[in-house]
Amino acid sequence: MKMNILNKENKLFGKKIVDLRLKKGWTQEQMSAKLQLCGLDISRATLSKIELGTRQVYYWEVKYFAKAFDIDYFEFEKVLKINTI
């Protein structure tokens, strides 16, 4: 059974990702490339859906976002202030 972040939190997760990405000065294309280098096969279009909150993010995908932002996974959860389990 795949677990995912609750639907009501999709938009919150997406907004936090946009905020972090923009603080780094990255485009969606650059962000998706960094995620791919970390091992998550994701397109710019899929990243856009995540940022808009229209695509669910599975708990196992969150670690790739943390790695791309160079943030410890547990610290990343605190930054997001969401429960991923």
C-alpha positions in Angstrom: 0.0 0.0 0.0 1.4 3.4 -1.0 1.2 6.1 1.6 1.0 9.7 0.5 0.7 13.1 2.1 -2.9 13.9 2.9 -4.8 15.7 0.1 -5.4 18.7 2.3 -1.6 19.1 2.7 -0.8 18.8 -1.0 -1.2 22.6 -1.5 0.8 23.4 1.6 3.7 21.1 0.5 3.6 22.6 -3.0 3.8 26.2 -1.6 6.7 25.3 0.6 8.5 23.7 -2.3 8.0 26.9 -4.4 9.2 29.1 -1.5 12.3 27.0 -1.0 13.0 26.7 -4.8 12.7 30.5 -5.3 15.0 31.2 -2.3 17.6 29.1 -4.1 16.9 31.0 -7.3 16.1 27.9 -9.2 13.6 27.5 -12.1 11.3 24.5 -12.2 13.5 23.0 -14.9 16.6 23.4 -12.6 14.7 21.9 -9.7 13.5 18.9 -11.7 17.1 18.3 -12.9 18.4 18.4 -9.3 15.7 15.9 -8.3 16.7 13.6 -11.2 20.4 13.8 -10.1 19.2 12.8 -6.6 17.4 9.7 -8.1 13.8 10.9 -8.5 12.7 10.7 -12.1 10.5 13.8 -12.3 9.7 16.2 -15.2 9.2 19.9 -15.0 5.5 19.4 -15.7 5.2 17.0 -12.8 7.0 19.4 -10.5 4.6 22.1 -11.6 1.6 19.9 -10.6 3.3 19.2 -7.2 3.8 22.9 -6.6 0.2 23.6 -7.5 -1.0 20.9 -5.1 -2.7 18.9 -7.9 -0.4 15.9 -7.7 0.1 13.8 -4.6 3.5 13.4 -3.2 4.3 10.0 -1.7 6.3 9.8 1.5 9.2 8.1 -0.2 9.5 11.0 -2.6 10.0 13.6 0.2 13.5 12.4 0.9 14.5 13.4 -2.7 13.3 16.9 -2.2 15.3 17.1 1.1 18.4 15.9 -0.7 17.9 18.3 -3.6 17.7 21.2 -1.2 20.6 19.8 0.8 18.6 19.6 4.0 18.5 16.7 6.4 15.3 14.7 6.0 14.1 15.2 9.5 15.0 18.9 9.4 13.1 19.1 6.1 10.0 17.7 7.7 10.3 20.4 10.3 10.6 23.1 7.6 7.5 21.7 5.9 5.7 21.3 9.2 3.7 18.4 7.8 3.4 14.7 8.8 4.5 12.5 6.0 3.6 9.2 7.6 
